[in-house]
Every structure is written in structure tokens, then in C-alpha cells.
């Protein structure tokens, strides 16, 4: 089967650099690398292997299925499952660490552990202000005390999640941290302790030293976003599929939202919204060809996009096209694309489709 022309080039050297930034910020803390959503679109298995080879201690995913894929890829490191409560048997079958945020799930886990004549480690999540998952602050001491009494449960981790640690104003993040510390202290009075304490996502790794405790959870910063000293890991590249010269008045793509005003040279690129190149980039996006910026014209199609290369010399059907990444002195990042369409780099990266081959350098 022929490979698709468009591919994502993953720079493992940049990944190593970003991990070194985490270490400089956090010292000898345990690092739980967040590799959910296919490692933010970078390829979870290969990214995880590289990070483990470079000394991180844990992996974190959203759902049990993601963790199973990593186990089947041969990874043996501890894997936390953040957002699941229905696949208890799989946690035992694949040696996974569930994050628990309700008592009933903890009881089911303990019962299954008893049936298997073993104990299982879990991490307890509390809601300090995210409003998503976790024991509420008012009920947490009582509910966590109930879990602590379950004979087959090991309370390994205590965690929460910041809602806006990336903002310059840290007032609410600091309140979350204060609530987290007060609850940890109250649990300590109840003789409930944990091996790992963690709340620091990428933003807190970068800007909230007091939140590092003995484990941190970097996500987006590993992939090159969140600070100027980080290096984007993913480049999205393609080649020109077709070049055509057209007269003034030529409509381009669906609904004729772009009509040429001059004699133009149009290049068609084999990537579209099915690959994660957002349709909102219609008549707004740019790509790099021969070290120059070429504007996206007309609507982005499912499998193709058209760009105007009239003012770029030497473009041919072997010309490299960079949709995300550097070429010559120019660069387009996922953050640049996100700014154009009113979203965040996370969405740009995780939207890159599965038919785009990941190539690791």
C-alpha cells in the first residue's frame, strides 16, 4: 500500500530538550508524563518509549483503552488512568493504576482485588476548583477515610488539577493550592498518607514551584508549547500534488469563496480537514514553500487544500510543503494556527488524523 504524501515528523531531540526543561524546573521530582490522546497527536507508544528511556517514572492517559495500547506496545512503566471507572478488571489484567474520585468505584476495585487475592494501588483525586472530577473539598475527608479502610486498596497518590495556572494572575491557582494543602494536612491528622502528591500540570511546572511536591505531570510542555525555551516536537509536512496556471476570475474550491484577481499559480496540497487541517483555515491559513509563506485560498477540503504560489519562484511538484514547522527563516507553529482560528495548540496537535504517518527522527 502506498504511503500518504503528508506526514508528521517527530523530533525526538526536541522532546529530550523539553524534558530537560522540566528537570531544570523541578529537580529530582518524579515525572509523570501525560501521553493521553496519542501523546497529544505525536504517537503515544514511541513518545512514551523515548521518555522512559530518558528517565521519567510514570505515564498518564485518559482512558483504559489508551493504557492497554501502551502495554501491548511493550511498555512496563506505571500507567495512571485519569478518567475511567468502568474497566476495573482491565486495571488488574494490565497492571494499571486507576485514579479514583468516588467511593463506590473504590469499593468495586477493592472487591475485585480481594477476589484476586491481591492489593492494588490507586490515586485519589480531589476537586479544588476545576469543577470536573474529584471529591469535593467539603466531603473529601470523610469519603477518603472510607476508602482508606478498604483492606485491598493502597492509597498511593493524592492529586488535583489546576484550572488556570497558565494565567498571569495566579490568585485562583494559589487558592486551589492552599485548599489542596489544607486537605492533605487534614488527611494527615487522620493518619492517611500517600507516597505521591501531585497537582502540577505544565503551567504549574513552569511557574508555581510550591506546587511541585514529589511528582509533576507535564503535558503540553513536553511537546514544545507553553514557554519560549521549549522546542516544538511535531512538524507537519507534505508535497505539492499539482500546480496549475489559471487566468483572472477563476473560482477556487467549494462555494467559490475565492476568485483569482490576476493570472495565478495555484498549488494543490494533499492534506485536508480529515487530517486535522482545520476548515476554519479556509482563506486564512498559510503554508511554507521554498522558504516563503503561501496563503491558503478557498475552502479547505476534506483531503486537499489550495495555496497561491504566484509570487514564489521555483515551485514544482517535488517541492516540500510545511504546514507546521520551520522552512528557511520562516516558521509556523501550532500556536500560530491556533491563534488564527481562536483555539489552543492542544486542539491543533490532537486533531492531526490517524492516516497521517508519524515519522520519528
N, C-alpha and C positions, 0 to 999 in steps of 0.2 A: 504494500500500500504506500502510495506517495505521501511524503510528509507535507504538511501545510507550510507555505512560504513564510507566514508570520510566526514568530516565536518570541518567547520571553527568555532573555539572557540573565541568569542569576549570578551575580558577582560574589563569590564566597569570601574573597579577600575583604570586600566592603562589609560583609556580615561580621567577620572577625574583628574589623576595626570598631564597629558599633558595639560589639560585646566588650571590647577593651574599654570603651567609654563607660559602660555600665560598671565595670570593675573599678575604674578610677573614681567613680562617684560613690560606690557602695563598699569598697574594701573587700573584706573576706566574707561578706554575706552569702548565703545560699542564693542561687539564681534559679527561679522557676521561669523558664522561657515559655511565653504564650505562643502556641503554634496552632491555635484554632483557625477555622476557616481556611484550611490548606496552607497554614503558615502565612495568613494574610495574602493568599494568592501566589506564594513563592514556591509551594511544594513542600508539604509537611514532612515527609519522610526524609528527604535529602537535607532540608534545613535542620531538622532535629538531629540527624546523624552528625552533621558538622558542628553544631553547638555542643553536643555531648562530647565529641572528640576534643573540644576546646574547654571542657571542664564545668559546664553547667550541671546542676544537680537534679532538677526536676523539669518535667514538661507539663503544660496545661492546655486542655482542649475544652470545647464547649460541650460536646455530646459523646456518649459512649461509642457510637459508631466510628468517630474520628480516632478515639483511643485504640479501638480494635485494629484499625488500619495500620497504626503505628506498630502495634505488637506483631501483626502479620508481616510487617516490613523488617522485623528482626530487632526492634528496639526493646531494651530491657529496663530502662530507667523508670523511676516512679512517675506515673502519669495521673494528674488530678483531672477529674471530670467536673466541670463547673455547674452545668445547667441540666442535670438529668436526675430522675428519681425512680424511673420505671424499669431500669435494666439491672436489677440487683444481682441476679445470677451471673451476668457477664462481668461484673466487677470482681467476682471471685474467680471465674474461669480465666480471666485475662490479667489478674493481679493489678487491678486499678484502684485508685483512691477516690472515693466519692466525696464531693462537697455536700454537706447536709444542712438543710435550712428548715426542717420541720421534724417534730418528734416522731410522728407515725413512720416516716421513712427510716429513721434511726432504729425504731423497733423492728421493722421488717428486716433491716440489714443484720441486726443482732440475732434475730431468729434464724436467718439463713446461715450465719456464721456458726451458731450452735448446732444446726443440722449437719454442718460440715466438720464439726469438732475443731474449730479454729477461731482465731480472733482477726479482726480487720481494722485497719487504721482509717479514720475519717478526718476531714477538716470541717470545722463548724463555721458557718458564715452568718454574720450579723449585719443588719441594715443600719448604718449610721447616717444615712441621708440620701442614698441613691434612689430609694423607693422602688427597688426592683425585687431582689431576692434577699433572704436573710431574716433571722429572728429580730423582731422589733426590740428596741432598747428597753422598753418597759417590761417585756415578758422574757427577755433573754436569760436573766439569772435563773429563773425558775425552770424554764424549758431546757436549758443546757444542763442544769443539775439533774433533771430526769434522765437525760442521755448519759450523763456520767455514771449513773447507777446501772446501766446495762452491762451485763458481765462480759459480753463478747466484743465490745467496742473499745478501741484505743483512740482517745482524743489526741490526735497527732498535731492538728493545726487549728489556729484561730485566725479568722480573716474577715476583711470587709473590703469595700471598694469605694474609691473617691468618685464623686460626680463631676467635679470641675477643678481638679488640681492643676489643669493646664491654664487656668485663668491667672492673670497678673494679680488680681485681688484674691488673696488666699483666705479670706475671713471664713467662708463656709467650710473650706477644706480643713482649716485649723480646728473648727468646731467639730467636724467629723472625727478628726484625730483625737481630740480631747475626749469625746464620747467613747471612742474605741478604748482608750487608755483607762478611763474610769470603769468601764465594763470589765476589762481584763483584771483590774485591781479587785473588783467585787468578786469575780470568779476565783481569784487567788485566795480571798478570805474564806471561800467555800472549799478550799483545797482542790480546786480544779485548775490544772496547769497543762501547758501544751509544749511540745517540742519546737514547733514552728509558729511564729507570729508574723503575719504579712498583710499589708494593705497597700503597699507602694506599687502603683502602675508606672508606666513610663514617665508621665508628667511628675509624679512624686519622686521617682528615682532622680530626675534631673534637678528638682527644685525644693524638695522637702526632706532634708537629711533626718529630721526627727522621726520620719515615718518609715525608715528603712528596717528597723528591728533586726531579726536574724534571717529574713528571707525577703526578696524583692521579686516582682512579677513584671519584667519588661515585656512589652509587646511591640507597638509601632516603632519604638526607637531602635529595636534590633534591625528593622527593615529600612532605616535611614531617615526617619521623619520625627520632628519634634524639637530639634536643636541644630544650630548651624555647623557644629562639629561632627555631625553624623553624615554618613555616605549612603545615598540610595542604593539598594541592593539589586533592584529589578530594572532592566531595560527592555522595552518592547520594540521589536524591530520587524521589518518586512522588506519587500522589494516591489518595485513598480510592476504592475501587471500589464498595463497598456498605456501608451502615450498616443494622444491624438491632437491634431491641429484643427481648430474649429473657427468659424467666422463670427463676427459680432452677431448678437441676437440668438445665440444657441442656448437653449434651456439645459440645465444640468440637474439630474436626479428627480426624485418624486416631487410632484406638485409644482415643479418649475419655480422653486423659491430662489434660484439663482439663474440669471440670464447674462451671458457674457456681453460686455460693453465694447470689446475690442477683439481683434484677432488674438486667440488664446491657445496656449498649450496646456492640455489637461492630462494629468496622470491619475490613473485608477489604481488604488491600493487594495489588496485582498484582506481587509480587516473591517469588521462592522460591529453593530451593536450586539450581535450574537456572541461576539468575542469579548464584550465588555467595553468596547469603544462607544461611549455614551451618545445616544441620539441627540442630546442637548448640545453636542459639539457641532451640529449642523450649522454651517455658515459662521462658525465661531472658533473652531479649533485650528491648530497648526501642527504640522509635522516638519521634520528636518530632512532635507535632501541636499546632498553636496554642500553641507555646512551652512545652508540657508533655510530660512523659515518659509514654508509654503502653506498658504491658507486653505483650510477645508472649505469647499464650495458645494452648495446644495445640501440636501439632506443626507445624513449618514444612513446607509442601507444596512440590511441585516448582515451582509457578508463583504461589503465593499464601501470605500469612501473615495471621493474625488478631491483632488487638490490642484490648485493653479500653479503651474511651474513656468509660466510665460517668462518671468524675469530671472529664472535660474538657468544658467548655461550648462550644457553637458549632461543633461538628464537623459538617461536611456533605460531600457528595460532590464538592465542589471544593476541599476542604481539602488543603493541601500536607503531605506526609509526608517527613520527613528521616530516613533510615536511617544515613547517615554525614554529619556536618556540624553546622552551627550553626542554631539557630532561637530567636529571642528571646535569653534569657540562658543557654539550655541548649546543650550540645554533646555529641555522640557521635563519637569518633574511631575509626579503625581499630584503634588500640591498645586502646581501651576494649573493643571487641568481642573482640579477640584475648585479652585478659585473662579475659574471661568463659568462653571455651571452651578455654583452655590452649594457645594458639598464638602466632604473632607477626604484626605488622601486614603483613609481606610476603605472607603467605598470604591474608589478608583482601582485600588490594588486587588481587593477581594472580588471585584466584578470580572476580572480577566478570566475568560472562559476555559473550560477543560480541553477544548480542542486546540488551544494554544500550547504547543510543546514547550516545556521548561528545559533549558539547556544550562548546565552548571559549569562555570569557568573557574 
